[in-house]
Amino acid sequence: MDKTFEPFAKDVLPKKITARLLSLIKEKHLRPGDKLPPERELAAMMQVSRPSLREALQALAIMNIIEMRQGDGTYVTSLEPELLVEPLDFVFSLDDSTLLELFEARKIVEVGLVALAAQRITAAEMADLESCLAKSLQAADDPDAFLLADLELHKKIGLAARNPIMQRFMDSISQLSLASRARTNYIPGVTQQSAEDHRAIVAALKSRDVEAARQAMLQHLDNVEQRLKALLAQE
Protein backbone atom coordinates (compact mmCIF):
# COMPACT_ATOMS: atom_id res chain seq x y z
CA MET A 1 0.00 0.00 0.00
CA ASP A 2 1.20 3.52 -0.78
CA LYS A 3 2.22 4.98 2.60
CA THR A 4 1.45 8.48 1.36
CA PHE A 5 -2.23 7.80 2.00
CA GLU A 6 -1.84 5.32 4.87
CA PRO A 7 -5.01 4.33 6.76
CA PHE A 8 -6.47 5.93 9.87
CA ALA A 9 -8.18 4.37 12.85
CA LYS A 10 -11.83 3.58 12.24
CA ASP A 11 -13.05 6.46 14.42
CA VAL A 12 -11.27 9.04 12.26
CA LEU A 13 -12.88 12.45 11.87
CA PRO A 14 -12.94 14.39 8.61
CA LYS A 15 -10.77 16.97 10.37
CA LYS A 16 -7.97 14.39 10.71
CA ILE A 17 -8.23 13.42 7.06
CA THR A 18 -7.96 17.08 6.11
CA ALA A 19 -4.96 17.54 8.39
CA ARG A 20 -3.26 14.55 6.74
CA LEU A 21 -3.81 15.93 3.26
CA LEU A 22 -2.56 19.35 4.34
CA SER A 23 0.52 17.67 5.80
CA LEU A 24 1.20 15.94 2.48
CA ILE A 25 1.03 19.32 0.77
CA LYS A 26 3.36 20.96 3.29
CA GLU A 27 5.83 18.08 2.94
CA LYS A 28 5.64 18.45 -0.86
CA HIS A 29 4.27 14.96 -1.45
CA LEU A 30 1.45 16.82 -3.18
CA ARG A 31 2.26 19.84 -5.34
CA PRO A 32 0.25 22.47 -7.25
CA GLY A 33 -1.54 20.85 -10.15
CA ASP A 34 -1.24 17.30 -8.78
CA LYS A 35 -4.31 15.15 -9.24
CA LEU A 36 -5.52 13.16 -6.24
CA PRO A 37 -6.56 9.53 -6.66
CA PRO A 38 -10.27 8.98 -7.41
CA GLU A 39 -12.50 9.28 -4.35
CA ARG A 40 -13.29 5.57 -4.11
CA GLU A 41 -9.60 4.63 -4.46
CA LEU A 42 -8.42 7.30 -2.02
CA ALA A 43 -10.99 6.24 0.60
CA ALA A 44 -9.83 2.63 0.27
CA MET A 45 -6.16 3.62 0.56
CA MET A 46 -6.82 5.63 3.73
CA GLN A 47 -9.39 3.09 4.98
CA VAL A 48 -12.01 5.73 5.68
CA SER A 49 -15.61 6.09 4.62
CA ARG A 50 -16.33 8.02 1.45
CA PRO A 51 -18.64 10.49 3.28
CA SER A 52 -15.83 11.35 5.74
CA LEU A 53 -13.34 11.75 2.91
CA ARG A 54 -15.81 13.82 0.91
CA GLU A 55 -16.38 16.19 3.83
CA ALA A 56 -12.62 16.62 4.23
CA LEU A 57 -12.17 17.34 0.53
CA GLN A 58 -15.02 19.84 0.60
CA ALA A 59 -13.32 21.69 3.47
CA LEU A 60 -10.11 21.91 1.44
CA ALA A 61 -12.07 23.10 -1.58
CA ILE A 62 -13.63 25.91 0.47
CA MET A 63 -10.12 27.00 1.46
CA ASN A 64 -9.11 27.01 -2.24
CA ILE A 65 -6.41 24.42 -1.60
CA ILE A 66 -7.94 21.86 -3.93
CA GLU A 67 -10.35 22.11 -6.83
CA MET A 68 -13.00 19.44 -7.33
CA ARG A 69 -13.69 19.41 -11.06
CA GLN A 70 -16.90 17.63 -11.90
CA GLY A 71 -16.20 14.74 -14.26
CA ASP A 72 -12.44 15.28 -14.16
CA GLY A 73 -11.17 14.76 -10.63
CA THR A 74 -9.64 16.61 -7.70
CA TYR A 75 -6.51 18.75 -8.09
CA VAL A 76 -4.20 20.67 -5.77
CA THR A 77 -4.57 24.33 -6.71
CA SER A 78 -2.68 26.44 -4.15
CA LEU A 79 0.14 26.29 -1.62
CA GLU A 80 -0.31 29.79 -0.19
CA PRO A 81 0.97 29.67 3.42
CA GLU A 82 -2.02 31.55 4.83
CA LEU A 83 -4.34 28.96 3.34
CA LEU A 84 -2.41 26.07 4.82
CA VAL A 85 -2.85 27.28 8.37
CA GLU A 86 -6.60 28.00 8.23
CA PRO A 87 -8.23 26.72 11.44
CA LEU A 88 -10.41 23.69 10.75
CA ASP A 89 -11.89 23.31 14.23
CA PHE A 90 -14.91 25.49 13.51
CA VAL A 91 -15.70 23.72 10.25
CA PHE A 92 -16.16 20.36 11.93
CA SER A 93 -17.21 21.16 15.50
CA LEU A 94 -20.40 23.20 15.22
CA ASP A 95 -23.14 21.95 17.52
CA ASP A 96 -26.84 22.14 16.69
CA SER A 97 -27.48 25.48 18.39
CA THR A 98 -24.47 27.04 16.67
CA LEU A 99 -25.70 25.81 13.30
CA LEU A 100 -28.93 27.74 13.84
CA GLU A 101 -27.02 30.82 15.02
CA LEU A 102 -25.05 30.57 11.80
CA PHE A 103 -28.25 31.11 9.83
CA GLU A 104 -28.90 34.28 11.81
CA ALA A 105 -25.47 35.52 10.76
CA ARG A 106 -26.02 34.50 7.14
CA LYS A 107 -29.28 36.45 7.03
CA ILE A 108 -27.51 39.59 8.18
CA VAL A 109 -24.45 39.27 5.96
CA GLU A 110 -25.78 37.64 2.79
CA VAL A 111 -29.00 39.64 2.59
CA GLY A 112 -26.93 42.80 2.90
CA LEU A 113 -24.43 41.63 0.30
CA VAL A 114 -27.05 40.69 -2.26
CA ALA A 115 -28.63 44.14 -1.90
CA LEU A 116 -25.27 45.76 -2.66
CA ALA A 117 -24.68 43.33 -5.52
CA ALA A 118 -28.00 44.31 -7.09
CA GLN A 119 -26.68 47.87 -7.33
CA ARG A 120 -23.08 47.13 -8.31
CA ILE A 121 -22.95 43.94 -10.37
CA THR A 122 -21.41 44.34 -13.83
CA ALA A 123 -22.59 42.74 -17.06
CA ALA A 124 -19.59 40.40 -17.03
CA GLU A 125 -20.27 39.38 -13.44
CA MET A 126 -23.93 38.83 -14.29
CA ALA A 127 -22.99 36.50 -17.12
CA ASP A 128 -20.65 34.64 -14.77
CA LEU A 129 -23.40 34.37 -12.17
CA GLU A 130 -25.83 32.98 -14.74
CA SER A 131 -23.23 30.33 -15.55
CA CYS A 132 -23.09 29.47 -11.84
CA LEU A 133 -26.87 29.25 -11.79
CA ALA A 134 -26.77 26.77 -14.67
CA LYS A 135 -24.34 24.61 -12.68
CA SER A 136 -26.62 24.81 -9.67
CA LEU A 137 -29.66 23.71 -11.65
CA GLN A 138 -27.74 20.88 -13.32
CA ALA A 139 -26.45 19.62 -9.97
CA ALA A 140 -29.80 19.77 -8.17
CA ASP A 141 -30.03 15.96 -7.97
CA ASP A 142 -26.40 15.49 -6.88
CA PRO A 143 -25.85 16.77 -3.30
CA ASP A 144 -22.05 16.73 -3.55
CA ALA A 145 -21.87 18.59 -6.85
CA PHE A 146 -24.59 20.97 -5.65
CA LEU A 147 -22.60 21.91 -2.55
CA LEU A 148 -19.74 23.20 -4.70
CA ALA A 149 -22.09 25.00 -7.11
CA ASP A 150 -23.91 26.55 -4.15
CA LEU A 151 -20.72 27.82 -2.55
CA GLU A 152 -19.50 29.25 -5.85
CA LEU A 153 -22.75 31.10 -6.53
CA HIS A 154 -22.90 32.66 -3.07
CA LYS A 155 -19.23 33.65 -3.25
CA LYS A 156 -19.69 35.39 -6.60
CA ILE A 157 -22.64 37.34 -5.24
CA GLY A 158 -20.43 38.49 -2.38
CA LEU A 159 -17.68 39.57 -4.77
CA ALA A 160 -20.17 41.51 -6.90
CA ALA A 161 -21.12 43.54 -3.80
CA ARG A 162 -17.61 45.06 -3.77
CA ASN A 163 -17.31 45.40 -0.02
CA PRO A 164 -14.04 43.76 1.08
CA ILE A 165 -14.90 43.86 4.78
CA MET A 166 -18.24 42.12 4.33
CA GLN A 167 -16.58 39.70 1.91
CA ARG A 168 -14.22 38.64 4.70
CA PHE A 169 -17.25 37.90 6.86
CA MET A 170 -18.73 35.98 3.95
CA ASP A 171 -15.59 33.88 3.53
CA SER A 172 -15.64 32.93 7.21
CA ILE A 173 -19.33 32.09 7.07
CA SER A 174 -18.75 29.89 4.02
CA GLN A 175 -16.26 27.82 5.98
CA LEU A 176 -18.56 27.55 8.98
CA SER A 177 -21.56 26.69 6.84
CA LEU A 178 -19.88 23.58 5.44
CA ALA A 179 -21.20 21.58 8.39
CA SER A 180 -24.80 22.70 7.87
CA ARG A 181 -24.66 22.35 4.09
CA ALA A 182 -23.22 18.84 4.37
CA ARG A 183 -26.27 17.88 6.44
CA THR A 184 -29.07 19.76 4.70
CA ASN A 185 -28.02 18.86 1.15
CA TYR A 186 -28.94 15.23 1.77
CA ILE A 187 -32.47 16.03 2.95
CA PRO A 188 -34.84 15.06 0.10
CA GLY A 189 -35.93 18.10 -1.87
CA VAL A 190 -33.51 20.60 -0.35
CA THR A 191 -31.12 20.93 -3.27
CA GLN A 192 -33.97 21.15 -5.77
CA GLN A 193 -35.65 23.92 -3.74
CA SER A 194 -32.35 25.72 -3.28
CA ALA A 195 -31.68 25.60 -7.01
CA GLU A 196 -35.03 27.28 -7.65
CA ASP A 197 -34.22 29.81 -4.93
CA HIS A 198 -30.98 30.55 -6.75
CA ARG A 199 -32.97 31.16 -9.92
CA ALA A 200 -35.07 33.79 -8.12
CA ILE A 201 -32.00 35.47 -6.63
CA VAL A 202 -30.22 35.68 -9.98
CA ALA A 203 -33.35 37.01 -11.68
CA ALA A 204 -33.63 39.79 -9.10
CA LEU A 205 -29.97 40.68 -9.55
CA LYS A 206 -30.33 40.74 -13.33
CA SER A 207 -33.20 43.21 -13.04
CA ARG A 208 -31.21 45.19 -10.43
CA ASP A 209 -34.17 45.05 -8.09
CA VAL A 210 -32.63 45.59 -4.67
CA GLU A 211 -35.70 44.71 -2.61
CA ALA A 212 -36.51 41.63 -4.70
CA ALA A 213 -32.92 40.46 -4.30
CA ARG A 214 -33.09 40.92 -0.53
CA GLN A 215 -36.37 39.04 -0.29
CA ALA A 216 -35.19 36.22 -2.57
CA MET A 217 -32.04 35.68 -0.50
CA LEU A 218 -33.95 35.85 2.77
CA GLN A 219 -36.52 33.35 1.49
CA HIS A 220 -33.73 31.04 0.35
CA LEU A 221 -32.05 31.07 3.76
CA ASP A 222 -35.40 30.64 5.52
CA ASN A 223 -36.21 27.61 3.38
CA VAL A 224 -32.95 25.85 4.23
CA GLU A 225 -33.12 26.84 7.89
CA GLN A 226 -36.58 25.34 8.28
CA ARG A 227 -35.39 22.07 6.72
CA LEU A 228 -32.43 22.02 9.10
CA LYS A 229 -34.66 22.64 12.12
CA ALA A 230 -36.91 19.76 11.06
CA LEU A 231 -33.87 17.49 10.69
CA LEU A 232 -32.49 18.43 14.11
CA ALA A 233 -35.88 17.81 15.71
CA GLN A 234 -35.83 14.24 14.40
CA GLU A 235 -32.34 13.45 15.69
Contacts in CASP RR format, 6 or more apart in sequence:
PFRMAT RR
TARGET T0000
AUTHOR 0000-0000-0000
METHOD contacts of the structure
MODEL  1
MDKTFEPFAKDVLPKKITARLLSLIKEKHLRPGDKLPPERELAAMMQVSR
PSLREALQALAIMNIIEMRQGDGTYVTSLEPELLVEPLDFVFSLDDSTLL
ELFEARKIVEVGLVALAAQRITAAEMADLESCLAKSLQAADDPDAFLLAD
LELHKKIGLAARNPIMQRFMDSISQLSLASRARTNYIPGVTQQSAEDHRA
IVAALKSRDVEAARQAMLQHLDNVEQRLKALLAQE
1 7 0 8 1.000
1 45 0 8 1.000
2 45 0 8 1.000
4 24 0 8 1.000
4 29 0 8 1.000
5 20 0 8 1.000
5 37 0 8 1.000
5 42 0 8 1.000
5 45 0 8 1.000
5 46 0 8 1.000
6 45 0 8 1.000
6 46 0 8 1.000
7 45 0 8 1.000
7 46 0 8 1.000
7 47 0 8 1.000
7 48 0 8 1.000
8 16 0 8 1.000
8 17 0 8 1.000
8 20 0 8 1.000
8 46 0 8 1.000
8 47 0 8 1.000
8 48 0 8 1.000
10 47 0 8 1.000
12 48 0 8 1.000
12 52 0 8 1.000
13 52 0 8 1.000
13 92 0 8 1.000
14 52 0 8 1.000
14 53 0 8 1.000
14 55 0 8 1.000
14 56 0 8 1.000
14 59 0 8 1.000
14 92 0 8 1.000
15 56 0 8 1.000
15 88 0 8 1.000
15 89 0 8 1.000
15 91 0 8 1.000
15 92 0 8 1.000
15 93 0 8 1.000
17 46 0 8 1.000
17 48 0 8 1.000
17 52 0 8 1.000
17 53 0 8 1.000
17 56 0 8 1.000
18 56 0 8 1.000
18 59 0 8 1.000
18 60 0 8 1.000
18 88 0 8 1.000
19 88 0 8 1.000
20 46 0 8 1.000
21 30 0 8 1.000
21 56 0 8 1.000
21 57 0 8 1.000
21 60 0 8 1.000
21 66 0 8 1.000
22 60 0 8 1.000
22 65 0 8 1.000
22 84 0 8 1.000
24 30 0 8 1.000
25 31 0 8 1.000
25 65 0 8 1.000
25 76 0 8 1.000
25 79 0 8 1.000
25 84 0 8 1.000
26 84 0 8 1.000
30 36 0 8 1.000
30 76 0 8 1.000
31 76 0 8 1.000
31 79 0 8 1.000
32 76 0 8 1.000
32 77 0 8 1.000
32 78 0 8 1.000
32 79 0 8 1.000
33 75 0 8 1.000
33 76 0 8 1.000
33 77 0 8 1.000
34 75 0 8 1.000
34 76 0 8 1.000
35 73 0 8 1.000
35 74 0 8 1.000
35 75 0 8 1.000
36 42 0 8 1.000
36 57 0 8 1.000
36 66 0 8 1.000
36 73 0 8 1.000
36 74 0 8 1.000
36 75 0 8 1.000
36 76 0 8 1.000
37 45 0 8 1.000
38 73 0 8 1.000
39 50 0 8 1.000
39 53 0 8 1.000
39 54 0 8 1.000
39 57 0 8 1.000
39 74 0 8 1.000
40 50 0 8 1.000
42 53 0 8 1.000
43 49 0 8 1.000
43 50 0 8 1.000
43 53 0 8 1.000
46 53 0 8 1.000
54 144 0 8 1.000
55 92 0 8 1.000
55 178 0 8 1.000
55 182 0 8 1.000
57 66 0 8 1.000
57 68 0 8 1.000
57 74 0 8 1.000
58 68 0 8 1.000
58 144 0 8 1.000
58 147 0 8 1.000
58 148 0 8 1.000
58 178 0 8 1.000
58 182 0 8 1.000
59 88 0 8 1.000
59 91 0 8 1.000
59 92 0 8 1.000
59 175 0 8 1.000
59 178 0 8 1.000
60 66 0 8 1.000
61 67 0 8 1.000
61 68 0 8 1.000
61 148 0 8 1.000
61 151 0 8 1.000
62 91 0 8 1.000
62 151 0 8 1.000
62 174 0 8 1.000
62 175 0 8 1.000
62 178 0 8 1.000
63 83 0 8 1.000
63 86 0 8 1.000
63 175 0 8 1.000
64 77 0 8 1.000
64 78 0 8 1.000
64 83 0 8 1.000
65 76 0 8 1.000
65 77 0 8 1.000
65 78 0 8 1.000
65 83 0 8 1.000
65 84 0 8 1.000
66 74 0 8 1.000
66 75 0 8 1.000
66 76 0 8 1.000
66 77 0 8 1.000
67 74 0 8 1.000
67 75 0 8 1.000
67 77 0 8 1.000
68 74 0 8 1.000
68 148 0 8 1.000
69 75 0 8 1.000
70 139 0 8 1.000
70 145 0 8 1.000
70 148 0 8 1.000
86 175 0 8 1.000
90 175 0 8 1.000
90 176 0 8 1.000
91 175 0 8 1.000
91 176 0 8 1.000
91 178 0 8 1.000
91 179 0 8 1.000
92 179 0 8 1.000
94 102 0 8 1.000
94 176 0 8 1.000
94 179 0 8 1.000
94 180 0 8 1.000
96 232 0 8 1.000
96 235 0 8 1.000
99 179 0 8 1.000
99 180 0 8 1.000
99 183 0 8 1.000
99 228 0 8 1.000
99 232 0 8 1.000
100 225 0 8 1.000
100 228 0 8 1.000
100 229 0 8 1.000
100 232 0 8 1.000
102 173 0 8 1.000
102 176 0 8 1.000
102 177 0 8 1.000
102 180 0 8 1.000
103 180 0 8 1.000
103 221 0 8 1.000
103 224 0 8 1.000
103 225 0 8 1.000
103 228 0 8 1.000
105 173 0 8 1.000
106 173 0 8 1.000
106 177 0 8 1.000
106 221 0 8 1.000
107 218 0 8 1.000
107 221 0 8 1.000
109 166 0 8 1.000
109 169 0 8 1.000
109 170 0 8 1.000
109 173 0 8 1.000
110 154 0 8 1.000
110 157 0 8 1.000
110 158 0 8 1.000
110 170 0 8 1.000
110 173 0 8 1.000
110 217 0 8 1.000
110 221 0 8 1.000
111 214 0 8 1.000
111 217 0 8 1.000
111 218 0 8 1.000
111 221 0 8 1.000
112 161 0 8 1.000
112 166 0 8 1.000
112 214 0 8 1.000
112 217 0 8 1.000
113 157 0 8 1.000
113 158 0 8 1.000
113 161 0 8 1.000
113 163 0 8 1.000
113 166 0 8 1.000
113 167 0 8 1.000
113 170 0 8 1.000
114 157 0 8 1.000
114 158 0 8 1.000
114 161 0 8 1.000
114 201 0 8 1.000
114 204 0 8 1.000
114 205 0 8 1.000
114 213 0 8 1.000
114 214 0 8 1.000
114 216 0 8 1.000
114 217 0 8 1.000
115 210 0 8 1.000
115 213 0 8 1.000
115 214 0 8 1.000
116 160 0 8 1.000
116 161 0 8 1.000
116 162 0 8 1.000
116 163 0 8 1.000
116 166 0 8 1.000
117 157 0 8 1.000
117 158 0 8 1.000
117 160 0 8 1.000
117 161 0 8 1.000
117 205 0 8 1.000
117 213 0 8 1.000
118 204 0 8 1.000
118 205 0 8 1.000
118 208 0 8 1.000
118 209 0 8 1.000
118 210 0 8 1.000
118 212 0 8 1.000
118 213 0 8 1.000
119 208 0 8 1.000
119 210 0 8 1.000
120 160 0 8 1.000
120 161 0 8 1.000
120 162 0 8 1.000
121 129 0 8 1.000
121 160 0 8 1.000
121 205 0 8 1.000
121 208 0 8 1.000
122 160 0 8 1.000
125 156 0 8 1.000
125 159 0 8 1.000
125 160 0 8 1.000
126 205 0 8 1.000
126 206 0 8 1.000
128 156 0 8 1.000
129 153 0 8 1.000
129 156 0 8 1.000
129 157 0 8 1.000
129 160 0 8 1.000
129 202 0 8 1.000
129 205 0 8 1.000
130 202 0 8 1.000
130 206 0 8 1.000
132 149 0 8 1.000
132 152 0 8 1.000
132 153 0 8 1.000
132 156 0 8 1.000
133 153 0 8 1.000
133 198 0 8 1.000
133 199 0 8 1.000
133 202 0 8 1.000
135 149 0 8 1.000
135 152 0 8 1.000
135 153 0 8 1.000
136 146 0 8 1.000
136 149 0 8 1.000
136 150 0 8 1.000
136 153 0 8 1.000
136 194 0 8 1.000
136 195 0 8 1.000
136 198 0 8 1.000
137 195 0 8 1.000
137 198 0 8 1.000
137 199 0 8 1.000
138 145 0 8 1.000
138 149 0 8 1.000
139 145 0 8 1.000
139 146 0 8 1.000
139 148 0 8 1.000
139 149 0 8 1.000
139 191 0 8 1.000
139 195 0 8 1.000
140 146 0 8 1.000
140 191 0 8 1.000
140 192 0 8 1.000
140 194 0 8 1.000
140 195 0 8 1.000
141 191 0 8 1.000
141 192 0 8 1.000
142 191 0 8 1.000
143 185 0 8 1.000
143 186 0 8 1.000
143 191 0 8 1.000
144 185 0 8 1.000
146 185 0 8 1.000
146 191 0 8 1.000
146 194 0 8 1.000
146 195 0 8 1.000
147 181 0 8 1.000
147 182 0 8 1.000
147 185 0 8 1.000
150 181 0 8 1.000
150 185 0 8 1.000
150 194 0 8 1.000
150 198 0 8 1.000
151 174 0 8 1.000
151 181 0 8 1.000
153 198 0 8 1.000
153 202 0 8 1.000
154 170 0 8 1.000
154 174 0 8 1.000
155 170 0 8 1.000
155 171 0 8 1.000
155 174 0 8 1.000
157 201 0 8 1.000
157 205 0 8 1.000
158 166 0 8 1.000
158 167 0 8 1.000
158 170 0 8 1.000
159 167 0 8 1.000
160 205 0 8 1.000
161 167 0 8 1.000
180 224 0 8 1.000
180 228 0 8 1.000
183 228 0 8 1.000
183 231 0 8 1.000
184 190 0 8 1.000
184 224 0 8 1.000
184 227 0 8 1.000
184 228 0 8 1.000
184 231 0 8 1.000
185 191 0 8 1.000
187 227 0 8 1.000
187 230 0 8 1.000
187 231 0 8 1.000
190 224 0 8 1.000
190 227 0 8 1.000
193 223 0 8 1.000
194 220 0 8 1.000
194 223 0 8 1.000
194 224 0 8 1.000
197 216 0 8 1.000
197 219 0 8 1.000
197 220 0 8 1.000
197 223 0 8 1.000
198 220 0 8 1.000
200 216 0 8 1.000
200 219 0 8 1.000
200 220 0 8 1.000
201 213 0 8 1.000
201 216 0 8 1.000
201 217 0 8 1.000
201 220 0 8 1.000
203 212 0 8 1.000
203 216 0 8 1.000
204 212 0 8 1.000
204 213 0 8 1.000
204 215 0 8 1.000
204 216 0 8 1.000
205 213 0 8 1.000
END
